[in-house]
Amino acid sequence: MTESNSEMGFVEPETDFAEDDIFYGDIGPTNGEELTRSYLERDNFEREWGCTADDPFAEDFTEISQHDIVEVIAHGDRVGRPIIVVYAYRLPSNKTFDHQKFLRYLQFTLDKVVELDYTIIYCHYGLRSNNKPPLRWLFQAYSILDRKYKKNLKALFLVHPTRFIRVLWGLFKPFISIKFEKKIHYVNYLNELNAYLRVEQLNLPQPVKDHDKMLQVASKSITRETSFSKISPSPPRPTQQFNVPLSFILSHNPDYDVPPLVTDLISFMSEHSLNVEGLFRRSAEVSRIKRLQERIDKGEKINFLQEEEYDGNIVAASIDASVLLKTFLRALGEPVVTNALYPDLVALASVSKEDKLPAICAFVRLLPPENYLLLKTVCQFLTKVAACSDVNKMTASNLSVVFGPNLTWPTDQQVPMTQLNNLNNFCYRLIVDFETVFEEN
């Protein structure tokens, strides 16, 4: 995989793209309006996570969403950033498709994650002359999706690029800043994505996977060890904390009621991080997080106060600790509330306001004991973070946006993005009603 500011190492199969004859040279991106306040300082942040059901006057995107062109993976990449996946092959005929409405739908979708750091994966396979948008529309989209959308975009992966992408790059490059250019990555084969996220979590459609295999065969670079090969993984170390089930961790740490890593991270952050602005919201350097994970999985205990890499920088250490906690929760293989109980969690959305809290209490008590204790431990710490929100700007609603997907998003099925608000609201109630929800019998 290569970045945009280096020579693009495209694998260029035969392409059936027709030369686009719709181009307006005077169309270019406009300057986005500068944000006067960060999202952390807004009082109504949770409203930004509403869906069309929240507003009877909101535009109905059913006609667009039924094509499944855009999907959201809320539990995110290796450092917890939500992922937006766009599939070109699902674009309908450009003779009938309403591209303007699709652009509004893209804005609606991005508005769900734009205040967080996020990642976009564009799967280029299947874009042909009969379904590709006109270049005029592409320039319009780049113009409308202004700084608000580009600021927190941390990575844009262009999967299976062709000569068509090279042509577009030449047209757009004069309008693209160097800072944004560095976010663009070209991915020739799907297994290259594994350095940044777990490809299997994307639940990629079969046509995309089949195309990937075809490209590897055509380039004679296929090996027996690809992202989809059936190779038995080596057994995890007894000390491993990431990418193993909760039951595995506790069975190898019988003196702990919750995973030792969680205990260590919460202990450090409780003492040193509660006043760090944007705790859990800010992202960390991916390579550093991976190095810390490897050391932890080998049984090493991280002393953030004595790490030479931080050199006494408590803010940087706190951000890394918060990212490690989010990453740990996401790497358990299933959410803390379990895949099995996800239907019961969804059913909470239909419970009346008066009965909601008792229903949440009843749901939490359905959890296995080890899951219950882990959820309680995390939420108890989040109440401490929220109590310092006048300094760290992380209110209960802000924290619920971050932890909703990490605690609840199922790993065995695709979830409609409209459920995201319900999952976040559930997490919000766990924080603000902690004493009631986790009251001991």
C-alpha positions in Angstrom: 0.0 0.0 0.0 1.3 3.4 -0.9 0.4 6.9 0.1 -0.7 9.7 -2.2 2.4 11.8 -2.0 4.6 8.9 -3.3 4.5 7.1 -6.6 1.1 5.3 -6.8 1.8 1.6 -7.0 -1.5 0.8 -8.8 -2.2 -2.7 -10.1 -3.9 -1.7 -13.3 -6.2 -4.5 -14.7 -8.0 -4.0 -17.9 -10.7 -1.4 -17.3 -14.0 -0.8 -18.9 -14.3 2.9 -17.8 -15.6 5.2 -20.5 -13.9 8.6 -20.6 -16.1 11.0 -18.7 -17.4 13.9 -20.9 -19.0 15.9 -18.1 -16.4 18.2 -16.7 -16.6 21.8 -15.6 -13.2 23.5 -15.1 -14.6 26.2 -12.9 -15.9 24.0 -10.2 -13.7 23.7 -7.2 -13.9 23.3 -3.5 -15.0 26.3 -1.4 -13.6 27.2 1.9 -15.5 25.6 4.8 -16.7 27.9 7.5 -14.4 27.8 10.5 -15.9 26.2 13.6 -16.1 28.7 16.4 -16.4 26.1 19.1 -15.2 22.5 19.4 -17.8 19.8 19.7 -16.7 19.2 23.2 -18.0 22.6 24.2 -21.5 22.1 22.7 -24.4 21.6 25.1 -26.6 19.7 22.6 -24.0 17.3 21.2 -26.3 14.3 21.7 -28.8 15.8 19.2 -26.3 15.4 16.4 -26.7 11.6 16.8 -30.4 11.6 16.0 -31.8 9.8 13.0 -34.7 10.6 10.7 -37.1 9.1 13.1 -36.3 11.9 15.6 -37.5 14.5 13.2 -40.8 14.1 11.3 -39.7 16.7 8.8 -36.4 15.1 8.0 -35.8 13.9 4.5 -36.7 10.3 3.8 -33.6 8.5 2.4 -35.3 5.0 2.2 -34.9 5.0 -1.6 -31.2 5.6 -1.3 -30.4 3.5 1.7 -32.0 0.4 0.2 -29.0 0.1 -2.1 -26.6 -0.4 0.8 -24.0 1.8 -1.0 -22.8 3.1 2.4 -22.3 1.1 5.6 -21.1 2.2 9.0 -18.9 0.0 11.2 -19.3 1.7 14.5 -16.8 -0.4 16.5 -14.1 0.8 14.2 -10.5 0.3 13.3 -7.6 -0.7 15.5 -7.6 2.5 17.4 -11.4 2.7 17.8 -12.3 5.1 15.0 -15.7 4.5 13.3 -15.4 3.3 9.7 -17.6 4.4 6.7 -17.5 1.9 3.9 -18.6 2.9 0.4 -19.3 0.3 -2.3 -19.1 1.5 -5.9 -20.5 -1.6 -7.4 -23.8 -1.0 -5.6 -24.3 2.4 -7.3 -27.4 2.2 -9.6 -27.6 3.4 -13.2 -26.5 7.0 -13.6 -29.5 7.5 -15.9 -32.0 7.1 -13.1 -30.1 7.6 -9.8 -30.7 10.8 -7.9 -27.1 11.9 -7.2 -28.1 15.1 -5.5 -30.2 13.1 -3.0 -27.3 10.7 -2.6 -25.0 13.6 -1.7 -27.5 14.7 1.0 -27.6 11.1 2.2 -23.8 11.1 2.4 -23.9 14.3 4.5 -26.6 12.7 6.7 -24.4 9.6 7.2 -21.2 11.5 7.9 -23.0 13.7 10.4 -23.3 10.7 12.6 -19.5 10.4 13.0 -18.0 13.7 11.8 -17.4 15.0 15.3 -15.3 11.9 16.1 -12.1 10.8 14.4 -13.2 8.4 11.7 -12.0 6.4 8.7 -13.5 6.0 5.2 -12.9 2.9 3.0 -13.9 3.3 -0.7 -14.2 0.0 -2.6 -13.7 1.0 -6.2 -14.6 -2.3 -7.7 -17.7 -2.2 -9.9 -17.7 1.5 -10.9 -18.4 1.5 -14.6 -19.4 3.9 -17.3 -23.1 3.2 -16.7 -23.1 3.9 -13.0 -20.3 6.3 -12.2 -21.3 9.8 -11.2 -20.4 12.7 -13.5 -17.2 14.6 -12.6 -19.3 17.7 -12.0 -21.0 15.9 -9.2 -17.7 14.7 -7.7 -16.4 18.3 -7.6 -19.6 19.4 -6.0 -19.4 16.7 -3.4 -15.8 17.7 -2.5 -16.9 21.3 -2.2 -19.9 20.6 0.0 -18.1 18.1 2.2 -16.0 21.0 3.6 -13.7 21.3 6.6 -16.3 20.0 9.0 -16.1 16.6 7.3 -12.4 16.6 6.4 -11.0 17.8 9.8 -11.6 14.5 11.7 -11.2 12.2 8.8 -8.0 10.4 9.7 -7.6 8.0 6.8 -9.2 7.5 3.4 -8.5 4.1 1.9 -9.0 3.7 -1.9 -9.4 -0.1 -2.4 -8.7 -1.7 -5.8 -7.7 1.6 -7.6 -7.5 1.7 -11.4 -6.4 4.2 -14.0 -9.7 6.0 -13.5 -8.5 6.9 -10.0 -5.2 8.1 -11.4 -7.1 10.4 -13.8 -9.3 11.7 -11.0 -6.3 12.3 -8.8 -4.7 14.5 -11.5 -7.9 16.6 -11.7 -8.4 17.0 -8.0 -4.8 17.4 -6.9 -4.7 21.2 -7.4 -7.6 21.5 -4.9 -6.3 19.1 -2.3 -4.1 20.3 0.6 -0.9 18.5 1.5 -2.4 17.8 4.9 -5.4 16.0 3.4 -3.2 14.3 0.8 -1.4 12.5 3.6 -4.6 10.9 4.7 -5.1 9.1 1.4 -3.9 5.5 1.1 -4.1 3.2 -2.0 -4.9 -0.4 -1.3 -4.2 -2.9 -4.1 -5.3 -6.0 -2.1 -7.6 -6.3 0.9 -5.0 -8.0 3.1 -3.1 -4.7 3.1 -5.9 -3.3 5.2 -5.0 -5.6 8.1 -2.3 -3.3 9.3 -5.0 -0.7 10.1 -8.1 -2.8 10.9 -9.5 -6.3 11.0 -10.7 -7.0 7.5 -13.1 -9.7 8.6 -15.0 -7.2 10.8 -16.1 -5.4 7.7 -18.2 -8.3 6.5 -17.3 -7.4 2.9 -19.7 -8.5 0.3 -18.7 -11.6 -1.8 -18.3 -9.7 -5.1 -15.6 -7.5 -3.5 -13.7 -10.5 -2.1 -14.0 -12.4 -5.4 -12.6 -9.4 -7.3 -9.7 -9.2 -4.8 -8.8 -12.9 -5.4 -9.0 -12.4 -9.1 -6.6 -9.4 -8.9 -4.1 -11.5 -6.9 -4.2 -14.4 -9.3 -3.9 -12.0 -12.3 -0.8 -10.4 -10.8 0.7 -13.7 -9.8 1.2 -12.5 -6.3 -1.3 -14.7 -4.6 0.1 -16.6 -1.6 -1.4 -19.3 0.6 -1.4 -16.7 3.4 -3.9 -14.1 2.5 -6.6 -12.4 4.6 -9.1 -15.0 3.6 -6.9 -18.2 3.8 -7.8 -20.9 6.3 -4.6 -21.0 8.3 -4.8 -22.1 11.9 -3.6 -19.2 14.1 -1.0 -19.9 16.7 -2.5 -20.3 20.2 -2.6 -17.1 22.3 -0.1 -16.6 25.1 -1.5 -17.1 28.6 -0.6 -13.4 29.2 -2.6 -12.1 26.1 -5.1 -9.4 26.8 -6.1 -8.3 23.3 -8.0 -10.2 20.7 -9.0 -13.0 23.0 -12.4 -13.7 24.7 -13.1 -12.3 28.2 -13.4 -15.9 29.5 -9.8 -16.6 28.3 -8.4 -13.6 30.1 -10.1 -14.3 33.4 -9.2 -18.0 33.3 -5.5 -17.1 33.1 -5.9 -14.4 35.8 -7.8 -16.2 38.5 -7.0 -13.5 41.1 -8.9 -10.8 39.1 -12.6 -10.2 38.8 -12.0 -8.1 35.7 -9.1 -8.2 33.2 -5.9 -6.9 34.8 -5.4 -4.5 31.9 -8.7 -2.8 32.6 -7.8 -2.5 36.3 -4.4 -1.0 35.5 -5.7 1.5 32.9 -8.5 2.7 35.1 -6.3 3.1 38.1 -3.8 5.2 36.1 -6.5 7.4 34.5 -8.5 7.8 37.8 -5.4 9.4 39.3 -3.9 11.3 36.5 -6.3 11.8 33.6 -9.7 13.1 34.7 -8.8 16.6 33.8 -7.5 15.9 30.4 -9.6 17.6 27.8 -11.1 15.2 25.2 -10.2 12.1 27.1 -11.5 9.1 25.1 -12.4 11.3 22.2 -8.9 12.1 21.0 -7.0 9.7 18.9 -3.5 8.3 19.3 -0.6 7.3 17.0 -1.5 3.9 15.6 2.1 2.5 15.6 2.6 3.4 19.3 -0.7 1.8 20.3 0.3 -1.4 18.5 3.7 -1.4 20.3 2.0 -1.0 23.6 -0.5 -3.8 22.8 2.4 -6.2 21.9 4.2 -5.5 25.2 1.0 -6.0 27.2 0.2 -9.3 25.4 3.7 -10.5 26.4 2.8 -9.9 30.1 4.5 -6.5 30.5 2.9 -4.0 32.8 3.0 -0.4 31.4 4.1 2.3 33.8 2.9 5.4 32.0 4.7 7.7 34.4 8.1 6.2 33.7 7.8 5.5 30.0 10.6 7.4 28.2 8.4 7.9 25.2 6.1 10.2 27.2 8.9 12.0 29.1 6.5 13.1 31.7 3.8 14.2 29.2 0.7 13.1 31.2 -1.7 14.3 28.5 -0.1 12.0 25.9 0.0 9.1 28.3 -3.6 9.6 29.2 -4.8 9.7 25.6 -2.9 6.5 24.9 -4.3 4.8 28.0 -7.9 5.8 27.0 -7.3 4.4 23.4 -6.0 1.2 24.9 -9.2 0.8 26.9 -11.4 1.4 23.9 -9.3 -1.0 21.8 -9.4 -3.7 24.5 -13.2 -3.6 24.7 -13.5 -3.7 20.9 -11.1 -6.7 20.6 -13.0 -9.1 22.9 -14.6 -10.8 19.9 -18.1 -9.7 21.0 -19.5 -6.7 22.9 -19.5 -6.6 26.7 -23.3 -6.9 26.5 -22.8 -10.0 24.3 -24.1 -10.9 20.8 -26.7 -13.2 22.3 -28.5 -10.4 24.2 -28.4 -7.9 21.3 -32.1 -8.5 20.4 -33.1 -7.7 24.0 -31.0 -4.6 23.8 -32.7 -3.5 20.6 -36.1 -4.1 22.2 -35.4 -1.5 24.9 -35.9 1.2 22.3 -39.6 0.5 22.2 -40.1 0.6 26.0 -41.9 3.7 27.2 -40.0 6.5 28.9 -41.5 5.7 32.3 -40.5 2.0 32.1 -37.1 2.5 30.5 -34.9 2.6 33.6 -36.4 -0.6 35.1 -36.1 -2.3 31.8 -32.4 -1.3 31.5 -31.8 -2.7 35.0 -33.5 -5.9 34.1 -31.4 -6.2 30.9 -28.1 -5.7 32.7 -28.9 -8.5 35.1 -29.2 -10.9 32.2 -25.5 -10.5 31.5 -23.1 -13.3 32.5 -21.4 -12.4 35.8 -18.0 -11.6 34.3 -19.6 -9.4 31.7 -21.7 -7.6 34.3 -18.6 -6.9 36.4 -16.7 -5.6 33.5 -19.5 -3.3 32.4 -20.0 -2.1 35.9 -16.3 -1.3 36.3 -16.1 0.6 33.0 -19.3 2.6 33.7 -18.3 3.4 37.2 -15.1 5.0 35.9 -17.0 6.9 33.2 -19.1 8.5 35.9 -15.9 9.9 37.3 -14.9 11.2 33.9 -18.3 12.8 33.4 -18.1 14.4 36.9 -15.1 16.4 35.7 -16.7 17.4 32.4 -16.4 21.1 33.2 -12.7 20.6 32.7 -12.3 17.6 30.3 -15.5 18.5 28.3 -16.5 14.8 28.3 -20.1 14.9 29.5 -22.1 11.7 29.9 -23.6 12.3 26.4 -20.2 12.7 24.8 -18.9 9.6 26.5 -22.0 7.6 25.4 -21.2 8.5 21.8 -17.7 7.1 22.2 -18.6 4.0 24.3 -22.0 3.1 22.8 -20.4 1.2 19.9 -17.5 -0.2 21.9 -19.8 -1.7 24.6 -22.8 -2.7 22.5 -22.1 -3.1 18.7 -22.6 -6.8 17.8 -19.9 -8.6 15.9 -22.1 -11.3 14.3 -24.4 -9.2 12.2 -24.7 -6.0 10.3 -26.5 -3.3 12.2 -28.6 -0.4 10.6 -27.0 2.9 11.4 -30.4 4.0 12.7 -29.7 1.8 15.7 -26.7 3.8 16.7 -28.7 6.4 18.5 -30.5 3.8 20.6 -27.2 2.1 21.5 -25.7 5.4 22.5 -28.8 6.3 24.6 -28.4 2.9 26.4 -24.8 3.7 27.3 -25.9 7.2 28.4 -28.3 5.8 30.9 -25.7 3.4 32.2 -23.6 6.4 33.1 -26.2 8.9 34.4 -28.2 6.2 36.3 -25.2 4.2 37.4 -26.2 3.8 41.0 -29.7 2.6 40.1 -28.7 0.3 37.2 -25.9 -1.4 39.2 -27.5 -1.4 42.6 -26.7 -4.6 44.4 -29.5 -6.9 45.2 
